């Protein structure tokens, strides 16, 4: 059985992050620093062993070339041995254009890697 043209439930496409892009994140007094595996305007997947259950709210703090990005997110799913998927709930006003710029930079890097 082939599944052709199955629509994604995602509202925005994910970008696989090959670069070392890290985020400080935490909830209820616990914090961790984790590598971002993929990112979209709607959320991200973090490589971590610090798993949180679905529905937990977390704070995110990116410090990237584009500048500081602060966000609130919710754990959508956790994969033992892999990490957690987070959905953005809110971004700071300064964070919105910076996240868009980060996505554009990462998309450009991914495209140049594919062209090589």
Secondary structure, DSSP 8 states (H G I E B T S, - for coil): ----S---S-SS--EE--S--EEEEEETTEEEEEEEEEE-SSEEEEE-S----TT-EEEEEEEETTEEEEEEEEEEEEETTTEEEEEEEEE-HHHHHHHHHHHHHHHHHHHHHHH-
